[in-house]
Amino acid sequence: MKFNVNKFSCAASVAMSVMYVACAIYTYVFPTISLNLSASYLLMSNLSLFAPYLQVSLANVVSGLLQTFVFTYITAFIFAWLYNKMGK
């Protein structure tokens, strides 16, 4: 089975972008819980020092959304392309 490289990359990018927006909304609504959750998976006791720098603004969300879309597209494109090449 071969991947349609562009469709696969676009689908992966859209899925990751939706998850990014969901995480940004969660961080905006629950900033303290988000910091505690991040501290736990970074194996740190807390991240309260970074709380003043946690800024969820529209500009930051749009910038991160574009980065997420582009980087995911490139990564998924390379993955699908390599997968198709190995299938020959």
C-alpha positions as a printed Julia matrix, in Angstrom:
88×3 Matrix{Float64}:
  0.0    0.0    0.0
  1.36   3.38  -0.94
  0.6    6.68   0.72
 -0.59   9.67  -1.21
  2.21  11.82   0.18
  0.48  15.19  -0.02
 -2.85  14.0    1.39
 -1.14  12.14   4.21
  1.03  15.14   5.08
 -1.92  17.51   5.0
 -4.05  15.22   7.17
 -1.27  14.85   9.73
 -0.72  18.62   9.78
 -4.4   19.36  10.29
 -4.65  16.79  13.08
 -1.61  18.21  14.89
 -2.89  21.76  14.41
 -6.21  20.86  16.01
 -4.35  19.31  18.95
 -2.17  22.42  19.23
 -5.2   24.7   19.41
 -6.81  22.4   22.02
 -3.65  22.56  24.14
 -3.43  26.34  23.75
 -7.04  26.74  24.88
 -6.43  24.42  27.84
 -3.32  26.4   28.81
 -5.25  29.68  28.54
 -8.16  28.43  30.66
 -6.12  26.47  33.23
 -2.6   28.0   33.4
 -1.68  26.63  36.84
 -2.76  23.09  36.03
 -0.89  23.3   32.72
  2.31  24.33  34.49
  1.96  21.5   37.0
  1.31  18.99  34.21
  4.31  20.23  32.25
  6.49  20.04  35.36
  5.47  16.45  35.96
  6.39  15.22  32.49
  9.6   17.24  32.5
 10.5   15.52  35.81
 10.66  18.83  37.71
  9.03  19.7   41.02
  7.34  22.83  39.67
  7.59  25.45  36.99
  6.27  28.39  39.0
  9.37  30.42  38.08
  8.17  30.38  34.48
  4.57  31.39  35.26
  5.14  35.1   34.48
  6.44  34.13  31.03
  3.46  31.95  30.15
  1.62  34.13  27.67
 -1.18  32.75  25.58
 -2.0   35.53  23.15
 -3.53  35.41  19.7
 -0.19  36.26  18.07
  1.6   33.48  19.97
 -1.1   30.93  19.13
 -1.09  31.83  15.43
  2.71  31.7   15.3
  2.79  28.31  17.02
 -0.03  27.06  14.83
  1.87  27.93  11.66
  5.04  26.31  12.99
  3.15  23.19  14.01
  1.49  22.91  10.6
  4.68  23.44   8.61
  6.94  21.2   10.71
  4.36  18.41  10.84
  3.8   18.65   7.09
  7.53  18.37   6.4
  7.97  15.47   8.83
  4.95  13.55   7.52
  6.0   14.23   3.93
  9.46  12.78   4.54
  7.95   9.8    6.38
  5.44   9.02   3.61
  8.01   9.54   0.88
 10.47   7.18   2.58
  7.71   4.65   3.2
  6.77   4.69  -0.47
 10.42   4.36  -1.54
 10.99   1.35   0.73
  7.89  -0.36  -0.63
  9.35  -0.66  -4.14
